[in-house]
Amino acid sequence: MFTPVRRRIRTAALALSTMAALALGATATNGAAAAPAAAKQGPTSVAYVEVNNNSMLNVGKYTLANGGAQVFDIAVIFAANINYDAGTKAGTLYFNPNVQSVLDNAATQIRPLQQKGIKVVLSVLGNHQGSGFANFPSQQTASTFAKQLSDTVTKYGLDGIDFDDEYADYGNNGTAQPNASSFVYLVSALRANMPGKIISLYNIGPAASRLSYGGVDVTSKFDYAWNPYYGSWQVPGIALPKSKLSPAAVQIGGTSQSTAASLAARTVSEGYGVFLTYNLDGTNRSADVSAFTRQLYGSDALYTP
């Protein structure tokens, strides 16, 4: 049976091309240029990190034995939330203490990854309060939330936003059910606010199936989309090029090495450009990681504490 969508701690997203990763420039908060990363051929690897339990720095501890390139190209902070604001009767951005700590300590938790050529993206998902990306009551409230997101990216020197429409519990607090316009308004406003940044889609929930409204289709405004079911192969239902899609999804330490290897091999053989992983922790996972890097890049992965 496939591993279902992740279960998160209650306290409380295709990759950039290799050349773009190598060209990561000065970050917004300190102006420090990234060191050139070793070149790597093959799909972009994405790592979600549950920061309630684990450090973002784990993403930078894996390199390829052949050539020394970083294994992971995008690190996703999992996760901020969209909470319900009783005053505006719409969603508002919320950081639990663990996410806030990562952001407040960007110099030691985010910048070291960026200096290795790894993009750092903030994932945002629901928080059981009725607010989600698919039920903003107006275009203005959607645009207000988009500004909260883009302001966060600017303030903390992040590389983008990942949308994950889980756990919203639409209807709670008297909120509306999903509508056709909300996510289109939100993504359109966010892309206008941050034209050079990543917007990715964890392909699940009502928002993921509401990408067109009033003659506007926001599909092309996404950089990447990925399968949300770990241990499975499922092509995201969004009309992006193969180079921007991850049909494979693995939970590191939760998906068997043989399954991870098989999914990675299929990613390469069918010409897809992204490989999604979830729940990278502080344990030496080089055996689990090597299972897919051998297929993606022809090399084992090395772990450096």
VEXLO-147731 format. One record per residue: residue in three letters; x, y negated, z negated of N, C-alpha, C, O in turn. Coordinates in steps of 0.05 Angstrom, whole numbers, padded with zeros to 5 digits, always signed. Atoms other than C-alpha are relative to their C-alpha. Layout:
ALAXYZXYZXYZXYZ/...
END
This chain:
MET+00017+00024+00000+00000+00000+00000+00018-00025+00000+00038-00025-00013/PHE-00016+00024-00001+00025-00069+00016-00001-00014-00027-00020-00013-00042/THR-00001+00017+00024+00048-00113-00041-00017-00024+00005-00012-00038+00025/PRO+00017+00023-00005-00006-00167-00047+00014-00026-00005+00037-00026-00013/VAL-00012+00026+00005+00006-00241-00052+00010-00001-00029-00001+00012-00047/ARG-00014+00001+00026+00051-00259-00110-00018-00008-00023-00038-00022-00021/ARG+00013+00008+00025+00027-00264-00181+00019-00020-00014+00042-00013-00019/ARG-00018+00020+00011+00055-00327-00211-00004-00003-00031-00025+00005-00041/ILE+00002+00006+00028+00069-00346-00284-00021-00022-00003-00020-00042+00012/ARG+00023+00018+00002+00007-00383-00307+00008-00029-00006-00007-00047+00000/THR-00008+00028+00007+00046-00444-00334+00003-00017+00024+00011-00040+00026/ALA+00003+00020-00021+00042-00471-00278-00028-00011+00000-00035-00028+00017/ALA+00020+00013+00005+00128-00448+00042+00018+00001+00020+00017-00014+00040/LEU-00014-00017+00018+00219-00428+00245+00023-00014-00012+00033-00034-00003/ALA-00018+00016+00015+00267-00444+00196+00015-00018+00018+00014-00015+00043/LEU-00017+00017-00016+00313-00498+00219+00020+00018+00015+00028+00038+00005/SER-00020-00016-00015+00360-00473+00272+00026-00001-00015+00030-00018-00032/THR-00026-00001+00013+00429-00453+00251+00015-00026+00003+00027-00036-00016/MET-00015+00025-00005+00458-00515+00283-00011-00023-00017+00004-00040-00026/ALA+00012+00022+00016+00409-00560+00246+00009+00004-00029+00014-00016-00043/ALA-00009-00005+00027+00428-00527+00181+00029-00009-00004+00036-00020-00025/LEU-00028+00008+00002+00501-00539+00196+00003-00030-00001+00022-00041-00012/ALA-00002+00029-00002+00487-00611+00209-00014-00016-00022-00017-00040-00020/LEU+00013+00014+00022+00453-00627+00143+00017-00023-00009+00040-00020-00015/GLY-00015+00024+00006+00473-00697+00128-00003-00009-00028-00007+00007-00046/ALA+00001+00011+00027+00472-00744+00069-00028+00004-00012-00048+00002+00003/THR+00026-00004+00013+00417-00730+00018-00009-00027-00012+00007-00045-00016/ALA+00012+00026+00007+00370-00784-00006+00009-00012-00026+00010-00036-00029/THR-00004+00011+00027+00391-00789-00078+00029-00007-00006+00034-00024-00023/ASN-00028+00006+00007+00467-00789-00078+00018-00005+00023+00041-00013+00020/GLY-00016+00007-00023+00491-00798-00007+00022+00019+00005+00039+00013+00023/ALA-00022-00019-00005+00537-00737-00011-00006+00017+00024-00027+00029+00026/ALA+00004-00016-00024+00546-00704+00056+00004+00030-00006+00021+00037-00023/ALA-00003-00028+00004+00538-00629+00060+00026+00010+00013+00034+00000+00034/ALA-00023-00012-00012+00600-00587+00072-00009+00017+00024-00030+00030+00022/PRO+00007-00017-00023+00599-00552+00140-00003+00029-00009+00015+00040-00023/ALA+00004-00029+00007+00571-00481+00132+00011+00017+00023+00013+00008+00046/ALA-00010-00019-00021+00600-00421+00168-00023+00006+00019-00046+00009+00011/ALA+00021-00006-00021+00563-00406+00233-00011+00028-00004+00003+00046-00013/LYS+00014-00026+00003+00513-00350+00234-00019+00003+00023-00034-00016+00030/GLN+00018-00006-00021+00475-00318+00291-00023+00018-00010-00018+00037-00024/GLY+00023-00017+00009+00405-00290+00279-00022-00016-00012-00020-00041-00014/PRO+00023+00014+00012+00339-00307+00246+00008-00016-00025+00028-00011-00038/THR-00003+00016+00024+00333-00359+00191-00012+00016-00023-00034+00026-00021/SER+00010-00014+00024+00325-00328+00122-00010-00020-00020+00002-00041-00026/VAL+00014+00017+00019+00278-00359+00071-00001+00014-00027-00008+00038-00028/ALA+00001-00012+00027+00281-00348-00004-00018-00017-00018-00011-00040-00024/TYR+00017+00013+00021+00224-00366-00052+00012+00007-00027+00020+00030-00032/VAL-00010-00005+00027+00247-00374-00124-00021-00009-00020-00030-00032-00020/GLU+00019+00006+00022+00199-00371-00184+00016-00015-00021+00029-00002-00038/VAL-00017+00016+00018+00230-00428-00223-00010+00001-00029+00004-00010-00046/ASN+00008-00005+00028+00189-00411-00285+00019+00020-00013+00021+00020-00038/ASN-00017-00021+00011+00238-00354-00293+00029+00000+00010+00046+00011-00003/ASN-00026-00003-00013+00297-00363-00247+00011-00026+00011-00003-00046+00014/SER-00014+00024-00009+00348-00414-00223+00001-00001+00031+00005+00018+00045/MET-00002+00004-00029+00347-00444-00153+00029+00006+00009+00033+00014+00032/LEU-00028-00005-00008+00423-00436-00153+00005+00028+00009+00025+00033+00022/ASN-00004-00028-00009+00414-00361-00142+00001+00002+00030+00014+00020+00041/VAL+00002-00001-00030+00399-00376-00069+00027-00004+00012+00033+00008+00034/GLY-00027+00006-00011+00470-00401-00058+00021+00020-00007+00045+00016+00000/LYS-00020-00019+00009+00504-00340-00087+00005+00023+00019+00020+00041+00014/TYR-00003-00022-00019+00498-00295-00025+00012-00010+00026+00002-00029+00038/THR-00013+00006-00026+00544-00298+00035+00003+00026+00015+00002+00047+00004/LEU-00005-00023-00017+00556-00252+00093+00029+00009-00002+00047-00008-00001/ALA-00027-00010+00002+00616-00207+00087+00016-00006+00025+00040-00011+00024/ASN-00013+00006-00025+00631-00219+00160-00004-00030+00006-00025-00038+00016/GLY+00001+00028-00007+00646-00293+00168-00006-00019-00022+00002-00043-00020/GLY+00004+00017+00023+00624-00320+00101-00023-00019+00001-00025-00036-00017/ALA+00023+00018-00001+00560-00355+00123-00019+00005-00023-00021+00027-00033/GLN+00021-00003+00020+00505-00367+00073-00021+00019+00011-00029+00017+00034/VAL+00022-00018-00008+00452-00312+00075-00025-00016+00005-00039-00012+00025/PHE+00025+00014+00000+00395-00359+00061+00003-00028+00011+00022-00043+00005/ASP+00000+00026-00013+00379-00421+00102-00020-00019-00012-00016-00043-00011/ILE+00021+00016+00013+00317-00446+00065-00006+00011-00027-00011+00035-00030/ALA+00007-00007+00028+00305-00445-00010-00026-00014-00007-00028-00038-00003/VAL+00027+00011+00007+00233-00455-00034-00004-00001-00030-00003+00020-00043/ILE+00007+00003+00029+00218-00482-00103-00028+00008-00004-00047-00004+00007/PHE+00027-00010+00005+00158-00443-00127-00007-00004-00029+00005+00009-00046/ALA+00015+00016-00019+00117-00480-00144-00012-00023-00016-00017-00022-00040/ALA+00016+00022+00011+00084-00547-00156-00029+00007+00004-00036+00027+00017/ASN+00029-00005-00002+00008-00551-00160-00016-00023+00010-00007-00046+00008/ILE+00020+00020-00005-00051-00588-00134-00022+00003-00022-00036+00023-00022/ASN+00019+00000+00022-00093-00604-00196-00024-00018+00007-00024-00034+00025/TYR+00024+00016-00003-00162-00635-00202+00002-00026-00016+00008-00025-00040/ASP+00000+00026+00012-00165-00710-00217-00029-00008-00004-00043-00014+00016/ALA+00028+00006+00004-00232-00725-00250-00007-00029+00008-00030-00034+00014/GLY+00005+00028-00008-00224-00799-00235-00006-00003+00029-00025-00016+00037/THR+00003+00003-00029-00216-00794-00160-00017+00023+00011-00025+00022+00035/LYS+00014-00024-00009-00252-00727-00156+00013+00013+00024+00000+00023+00042/ALA-00016-00012-00022-00196-00701-00112+00025+00011-00012+00031+00009-00036/GLY-00025-00012+00009-00130-00665-00116+00022-00020-00006+00023-00041+00007/THR-00023+00016+00007-00069-00694-00148+00024+00018-00004+00021+00041-00013/LEU-00024-00016+00002+00003-00669-00149+00009+00003-00029+00009-00016-00044/TYR-00007-00006+00027+00026-00635-00213+00025+00017+00000+00028+00036+00016/PHE-00023-00017+00004+00093-00607-00236+00000+00012-00028-00002-00003-00048/ASN-00003-00011+00027+00097-00558-00293+00028-00006-00011+00045-00015+00005/PRO-00026+00008+00012+00156-00568-00341+00024+00013+00015+00045+00000+00016/ASN-00023-00013-00013+00200-00518-00303+00006-00012+00027+00029-00016+00034/VAL-00004+00013-00026+00188-00549-00235+00011-00028-00005+00029-00037+00009/GLN-00009+00027+00006+00197-00619-00265+00030+00001-00007+00045-00017+00000/SER-00029-00002+00008+00264-00596-00295+00018+00003+00024+00039-00009+00026/VAL-00016-00003-00025+00289-00573-00227+00003-00027+00015+00024-00034+00023/LEU-00001+00025-00014+00270-00639-00196+00016-00021-00014+00032-00036-00002/ASP-00015+00019+00016+00298-00681-00252+00030+00005+00000+00046-00013-00003/ASN-00028-00008+00000+00363-00643-00248+00009+00007+00029+00024+00026+00033/ALA-00006-00005-00028+00368-00646-00172+00030+00001+00005+00040+00016+00022/ALA-00029+00001-00005+00442-00663-00177+00014+00027-00005+00034+00033+00007/THR-00012-00026+00007+00456-00594-00207-00016+00024+00010-00005+00046+00010/GLN+00017-00022-00007+00398-00552-00183-00007+00000+00030-00014+00021+00041/ILE+00008+00002-00029+00384-00577-00111+00024-00007+00017+00029+00005+00038/ARG-00022+00010-00017+00444-00615-00085+00021+00021+00005+00032+00021+00028/PRO-00020-00021-00007+00493-00556-00092-00009+00018+00023+00008+00027+00038/LEU+00010-00016-00022+00449-00516-00045+00001-00015+00026+00011-00005+00046/GLN-00001+00016-00024+00442-00572+00005+00029-00004+00010+00034-00006+00034/GLN-00027+00003-00008+00517-00581+00004+00012+00025+00013+00033+00024+00026/LYS-00007-00025-00014+00522-00509+00028-00015+00003+00026-00012+00024+00039/GLY+00015-00001-00025+00476-00524+00086-00028+00012-00003-00041+00018+00017/ILE+00027-00012+00005+00413-00495+00053-00020-00022-00004-00016-00040-00020/LYS+00022+00019+00004+00349-00534+00060-00017+00008-00024-00021+00031-00030/VAL+00016-00005+00025+00307-00541-00004-00027-00012+00004-00030-00036+00008/VAL+00027+00008-00005+00232-00544+00003-00017+00005-00025-00012+00024-00040/LEU+00018-00003+00023+00178-00553-00050-00026+00013+00009-00040+00003+00027/SER+00026-00013-00005+00119-00504-00048-00021-00013-00018-00016-00019-00041/VAL+00022+00011+00015+00051-00530-00070-00023+00019+00002-00030+00027+00025/LEU+00023-00018-00001-00008-00486-00089-00021-00008-00021-00015-00025-00038/GLY+00022+00006+00018-00074-00488-00127+00006+00007-00028+00025+00021-00034/ASN-00004-00005+00029-00082-00485-00202-00026+00006-00014-00030-00001-00037/HIS+00025-00009+00012-00151-00456-00214-00019-00022-00009-00037-00018-00025/GLN+00016+00023+00010-00182-00525-00222-00021-00010+00021-00035-00029+00017/GLY+00020+00007-00020-00224-00528-00158+00011-00017+00022-00002-00020+00043/SER-00012+00016-00020-00178-00574-00119+00019+00017+00017+00035+00033+00007/GLY-00018-00013-00018-00143-00548-00057+00004-00017+00024-00005-00040+00026/PHE-00006+00015-00024-00118-00570+00010-00023-00002+00019-00024-00019+00038/ALA+00022-00002-00019-00184-00553+00044-00026-00014-00010-00046-00011+00004/ASN+00025+00013+00009-00234-00594+00003+00003-00029-00009-00012-00037-00027/PHE-00001+00028+00006-00212-00666+00000-00026-00013+00008-00036-00006+00030/PRO+00027+00011-00007-00276-00708-00001+00001-00021+00022-00020-00029+00032/SER-00002+00020-00021-00249-00759+00049+00027+00000+00012+00046+00012+00001/GLN-00026+00003-00012-00193-00775+00096+00019-00016-00018+00043-00010-00019/GLN-00017+00016+00017-00168-00827+00047+00011+00016-00023+00035+00013-00029/THR-00010-00016+00023-00162-00777-00011+00021+00019+00011+00041+00025-00003/ALA-00021-00018-00011-00124-00729+00035+00025-00016+00006+00047-00006+00001/SER-00023+00017-00005-00078-00786+00056+00015-00008-00025+00039-00010-00026/THR-00013+00007+00026-00066-00805-00016+00016+00023-00011+00039+00019-00020/PHE-00015-00024+00009-00045-00734-00033+00025+00003+00018+00046+00010+00008/ALA-00023-00002-00018+00000-00733+00029+00022-00019-00009+00046-00012-00007/LYS-00020+00019+00009+00035-00795+00003+00013+00009-00026+00037+00005-00029/GLN-00013-00011+00024+00046-00763-00065+00021+00021+00008+00043+00022-00004/LEU-00019-00021-00009+00080-00705-00028+00025-00013+00012+00047-00006+00005/SER-00023+00012-00014+00123-00748+00017+00017-00017-00019+00041-00019-00016/ASP-00015+00016+00020+00142-00794-00041+00018+00018-00017+00040+00011-00024/THR-00015-00019+00015+00165-00733-00079+00025+00010+00016+00047+00012+00005/VAL-00022-00008-00017+00208-00710-00021+00021-00021+00001+00045-00015-00001/THR-00019+00022-00001+00240-00778-00017+00014-00004-00027+00038-00007-00028/LYS-00011+00006+00027+00249-00788-00092+00022+00020-00008+00042+00013-00019/TYR-00018-00021+00010+00284-00721-00104+00018+00010+00022+00033+00029+00017/GLY-00018-00008-00021+00320-00715-00037-00005+00029+00010+00013+00044+00015/LEU+00007-00026-00010+00282-00653-00015-00001+00001+00031+00001-00020+00044/ASP+00000-00003-00029+00278-00625+00055-00028+00006+00012-00030+00010+00036/GLY+00027-00005-00011+00203-00613+00061-00019+00011-00020-00014+00013-00044/ILE+00022-00010+00016+00138-00585+00035-00011+00026+00013-00012+00029+00037/ASP+00012-00025-00008+00108-00515+00038-00028+00001-00011-00032-00004-00035/PHE+00028-00002+00009+00032-00505+00035-00007+00029-00005-00003+00046+00012/ASP+00008-00027+00008+00005-00444-00002-00028-00003-00012-00031-00010-00036/ASP+00027+00004+00009-00071-00445-00007-00011+00024-00016-00029+00038-00007/GLU+00010-00020+00019-00079-00396-00065-00008-00013-00026+00001-00035-00032/TYR+00007+00007+00028-00110-00402-00134-00014-00027-00003-00016-00038-00025/ALA+00014+00025+00003-00150-00464-00118-00026+00003-00015-00035-00015-00030/ASP+00026-00006+00013-00215-00432-00143-00020-00022+00008-00031-00036-00009/TYR+00018+00020-00011-00256-00477-00098-00028+00002-00013-00039+00024-00016/GLY+00025+00001+00014-00320-00499-00134+00002-00005-00029-00017-00016-00041/ASN-00004+00007+00029-00291-00505-00204-00001-00030-00003+00006-00045+00015/ASN+00003+00028+00007-00303-00572-00238-00019-00015+00019-00016-00039+00024/GLY+00019+00012-00017-00360-00584-00190+00011-00008+00027-00001-00024+00042/THR-00012+00007-00026-00313-00588-00130-00014+00013+00023-00029+00033+00020/ALA+00013-00010-00024-00335-00575-00059+00014+00025+00010+00037+00031+00003/GLN-00012-00022-00014-00323-00513-00018+00017-00011+00023+00014-00035+00030/PRO-00017+00009-00021-00272-00517+00038-00016-00012+00024-00037-00003+00030/ASN+00013+00013-00023-00289-00563+00096+00020+00001+00024+00043+00008+00021/ALA-00016-00003-00025-00263-00567+00168+00021-00022+00003+00041-00018+00016/SER-00017+00023-00006-00229-00635+00164+00023-00004-00019+00044-00015-00011/SER-00018+00007+00022-00190-00636+00099+00029+00006+00006+00046-00012+00004/PHE-00028-00007-00004-00127-00598+00117+00012-00013+00025+00035-00020+00026/VAL-00009+00015-00024-00123-00631+00186+00008-00028-00008+00029-00038+00001/TYR-00006+00027+00009-00125-00699+00153+00027+00000-00016+00044-00017-00013/LEU-00023-00002+00018-00073-00677+00101+00026+00004+00016+00046-00011+00012/VAL-00024-00006-00015-00023-00647+00149+00008-00023+00019+00031-00029+00023/SER-00005+00023-00018-00030-00705+00199+00013-00023-00015+00032-00034-00005/ALA-00011+00022+00015-00016-00756+00145+00028+00007-00010+00046-00010-00010/LEU-00026-00008+00010+00042-00717+00116+00021-00001+00023+00043-00011+00019/ARG-00019+00000-00022+00075-00708+00184+00007-00029+00008+00030-00035+00015/ALA-00005+00028-00006+00067-00783+00198+00019-00012-00021+00036-00029-00014/ASN-00017+00011+00021+00100-00798+00131+00028+00010+00001+00047-00005-00007/MET-00027-00011+00001+00160-00752+00140+00005+00016+00026+00006+00040+00026/PRO-00003-00012-00026+00172-00739+00214+00024+00019+00003+00024+00037+00019/GLY-00024-00017-00003+00241-00708+00204+00003+00022-00020+00024+00035-00022/LYS-00001-00020+00021+00224-00661+00147-00015+00025+00007-00031+00026+00026/ILE+00013-00026-00003+00200-00589+00142-00028-00001-00011-00033-00011-00032/ILE+00027-00007+00011+00126-00572+00136-00004+00029+00008-00005+00036+00031/SER+00003-00028-00005+00115-00498+00129-00027+00010-00012-00038-00002-00030/LEU+00026-00011+00007+00053-00455+00121+00002+00029-00010+00010+00047+00006/TYR+00004-00027+00010+00045-00395+00076-00028+00009+00009-00047-00001-00002/ASN+00024-00004-00017-00008-00365+00120-00022+00016-00016-00027+00039-00011/ILE+00021-00012+00017-00064-00352+00070-00020-00021-00009-00013-00045-00010/GLY+00020+00017+00011-00128-00382+00044-00015-00016+00020-00009-00015+00044/PRO+00017+00015-00019-00181-00428+00074+00014-00020+00017+00007-00024+00040/ALA-00014+00020-00015-00132-00481+00095+00013+00011+00025+00014-00002+00046/ALA-00015-00012-00022-00094-00433+00139-00017+00005+00025-00006+00008+00047/SER+00018-00005-00022-00155-00422+00183-00015-00025+00009-00034-00023+00024/ARG+00013+00025-00007-00175-00495+00188+00021-00020+00010+00027-00039-00004/LEU-00022+00016-00011-00122-00526+00232-00009-00018+00023+00008-00032+00035/SER+00010+00017-00021-00166-00562+00282-00026-00014-00008-00044-00001-00019/TYR+00024+00014+00007-00218-00616+00273-00002-00026+00017+00019-00040+00020/GLY+00004+00025-00015-00247-00673+00315+00019-00004+00023+00026-00027+00029/GLY-00018+00002-00023-00203-00658+00374+00029-00001-00007+00046-00003+00010/VAL-00028+00000+00010-00140-00657+00331+00008+00028-00009-00006+00040-00026/ASP-00011-00026+00008-00100-00592+00325+00027-00005-00012+00045-00015+00001/VAL-00025+00006+00014-00044-00595+00273+00020+00023+00002+00041+00021-00011/THR-00018-00023-00002-00011-00529+00293+00028-00010+00006+00047-00001-00007/SER-00027+00008-00009+00047-00565+00327+00014-00017-00022+00038-00023-00019/LYS-00012+00017+00021+00059-00607+00264+00014+00018-00021+00029+00007-00038/PHE-00014-00018+00018+00084-00545+00227+00027+00009+00012+00029+00012+00036/ASP-00026-00010-00009+00157-00524+00231+00000+00031+00000+00012+00043+00017/TYR-00001-00029+00004+00145-00452+00207-00026+00010-00013-00040-00005-00026/ALA+00022-00014+00014+00092-00403+00184+00009+00028-00005+00024+00040+00011/TRP-00008-00028+00006+00100-00336+00150-00022+00016-00013-00042+00006-00024/ASN+00017-00021+00011+00065-00273+00129+00000-00001-00031+00022-00002-00042/PRO+00000+00001+00029+00042-00275+00056-00001+00026-00015-00002+00027-00039/TYR+00004-00026+00013+00038-00200+00043+00027+00015+00000+00036+00025+00021/TYR-00027-00011+00003+00103-00170+00017+00000+00030+00006-00018+00045-00002/GLY-00002-00028-00008+00126-00104+00045-00015+00007+00025-00019+00030+00031/SER+00017-00005-00023+00085-00113+00108+00010-00016+00024+00027-00033+00022/TRP-00004+00015-00025+00087-00137+00180-00026-00011+00009-00045+00004+00014/GLN+00025+00013-00009+00034-00187+00200+00007-00026+00013+00017-00045+00000/VAL-00007+00024-00014+00043-00240+00253-00019-00022-00009-00044-00019-00007/PRO+00018+00022+00009+00016-00307+00225-00018-00009+00023-00010-00011+00046/GLY+00020+00007-00020-00047-00328+00261+00001-00030+00007-00019-00044+00003/ILE-00004+00028-00007-00019-00395+00284+00016-00001+00025+00036+00013+00027/ALA-00012+00000-00026+00002-00413+00354+00026-00015+00001+00029-00035+00016/LEU-00027+00010-00001+00075-00428+00341+00017+00019+00016+00010+00043+00018/PRO-00018-00018-00014+00133-00400+00381+00011+00022-00019+00011+00018-00044/LYS-00011-00022+00016+00163-00334+00356+00023-00010-00017+00028+00000-00039/SER-00023+00010+00014+00224-00373+00335-00007-00013-00027+00011-00017-00044/LYS+00009+00014+00024+00183-00407+00281-00018+00017-00018-00030+00007-00037/LEU+00018-00017+00015+00145-00347+00254+00016+00023-00014+00036+00033-00004/SER-00010-00024+00014+00160-00293+00202-00022+00019-00004-00038+00016-00023/PRO+00020-00021+00005+00116-00232+00210+00008+00018-00023-00009+00032-00034/ALA-00010-00017+00021+00160-00196+00160+00001-00015-00027+00006-00039-00027/ALA-00001+00012+00027+00156-00210+00085+00009+00022-00020-00002+00044-00020/VAL-00010-00019+00020+00195-00175+00030+00003-00013-00027+00009-00036-00030/GLN-00004+00009+00027+00197-00181-00045+00026+00013-00009+00028+00037-00012/ILE-00026-00011+00007+00269-00174-00066-00001+00014-00027-00010+00003-00047/GLY+00003-00017+00024+00273-00118-00117-00026+00013-00002-00030+00031-00020/GLY+00026-00011+00001+00201-00101-00104-00007+00016+00025-00023+00035+00024/THR+00003-00015-00025+00202-00079-00031+00023+00019+00003+00046+00011-00002/SER-00022-00020-00003+00243-00016-00018+00020-00010+00020+00013-00024+00039/GLN-00021+00008-00019+00309-00025+00017-00005+00011+00028+00001-00002+00048/SER+00005-00011-00026+00287+00021+00073-00022-00016+00015-00020-00020+00039/THR+00021+00016-00012+00224-00020+00085+00011-00027+00008+00005-00037+00030/ALA-00013+00026-00007+00264-00085+00083+00017+00002+00025+00016-00015+00043/ALA-00017-00004-00023+00313-00057+00133-00017+00004+00025-00011-00007+00047/SER+00017-00005-00023+00257-00033+00179-00013-00026+00009-00015-00031+00033/LEU+00012+00025-00007+00222-00101+00177+00020-00019+00012+00013-00034+00031/ALA-00020+00017-00012+00287-00137+00191+00007+00009+00028+00011-00008+00046/ALA-00006-00010-00027+00302-00092+00250-00022-00007+00019-00016-00014+00042/ARG+00023+00007-00018+00233-00105+00278+00000-00030+00006-00007-00038+00028/THR-00002+00029-00005+00243-00180+00269+00018-00005+00023+00012-00022+00041/VAL-00020+00005-00022+00304-00177+00314-00010+00012+00026-00008-00001+00047/SER+00007-00013-00026+00277-00127+00365-00023-00014+00014-00025-00013+00038/GLU+00024+00013-00012+00212-00166+00375+00004-00030+00003-00014-00044+00012/GLY-00007+00027-00007+00247-00233+00378-00011-00022-00018-00015-00045-00009/TYR+00009+00020+00018+00221-00269+00317+00023-00014-00014+00045-00003-00017/GLY-00022+00017+00009+00262-00325+00286+00003-00005-00029+00021-00020-00037/VAL-00001+00005+00028+00248-00324+00212-00004+00026-00016-00018+00044-00006/PHE+00004-00024+00017+00253-00272+00156-00005-00010-00028+00012-00024-00040/LEU+00009+00011+00026+00216-00287+00091+00006+00019-00023+00000+00043-00022/THR-00004-00016+00024+00237-00263+00022-00011-00016-00024-00014-00040-00023/TYR+00013+00011+00024+00206-00275-00046+00012+00011-00025+00021+00035-00026/ASN-00007-00008+00027+00227-00273-00119+00029+00007-00004+00036+00026-00017/LEU-00028-00003+00005+00302-00279-00115+00006-00008-00029+00000-00030-00037/ASP-00006+00006+00029+00325-00274-00188+00030-00001-00005+00045-00003+00014/GLY-00028+00004+00007+00391-00278-00225+00016+00026-00001+00040+00025-00006/THR-00014-00026-00002+00408-00204-00218+00016+00001+00025+00009-00011+00045/ASN-00015-00005-00024+00461-00182-00169-00018+00018+00019-00020+00042+00014/ARG+00018-00014-00018+00414-00163-00112+00013+00006+00027+00000+00008+00048/SER-00014-00003-00025+00468-00152-00060-00008+00025+00016-00008+00024+00040/ALA+00009-00025-00014+00444-00081-00044-00027-00005+00014-00030+00003+00037/ASP+00026+00007-00012+00373-00106-00032+00003-00019+00023-00010-00016+00044/VAL-00004+00020-00021+00397-00165+00008+00015+00011+00024+00008+00005+00047/SER-00014-00013-00022+00446-00124+00049-00017+00017+00017-00013+00020+00041/ALA+00019-00017-00016+00389-00079+00070-00011-00015+00023-00015-00003+00045/PHE+00011+00015-00023+00361-00135+00113+00022-00015+00015+00019-00020+00039/THR-00020+00015-00015+00425-00174+00129+00015+00018+00020+00024+00008+00041/ARG-00013-00018-00020+00455-00113+00164-00016+00000+00026-00004+00000+00048/GLN+00017+00000-00024+00396-00114+00212-00001-00028+00013-00002-00030+00037/LEU+00004+00027-00010+00390-00190+00218+00027-00011+00012+00027-00025+00032/TYR-00025+00013-00006+00464-00208+00222+00024+00020+00004+00046+00011+00010/GLY-00021-00020-00004+00504-00143+00228+00021-00001-00022+00045+00004-00016/SER-00020+00003+00022+00537-00154+00160-00013+00006-00027-00037+00000-00031/ASP+00009-00002+00028+00531-00135+00087+00000-00028-00012+00011-00047-00001/ALA+00001+00025+00015+00516-00190+00037+00018+00003-00025+00018+00024-00038/LEU-00017+00001+00024+00565-00209-00018-00013-00019-00021-00023-00040-00014/TYR+00011+00016+00021+00543-00236-00085+00023-00012-00016+00041+00003-00025/THR-00020+00014+00016+00585-00288-00122-00014-00013-00024-00029-00032-00020/PRO+00014+00012+00023+00561-00303-00193+00005-00030-00003-00006-00042-00022/
END
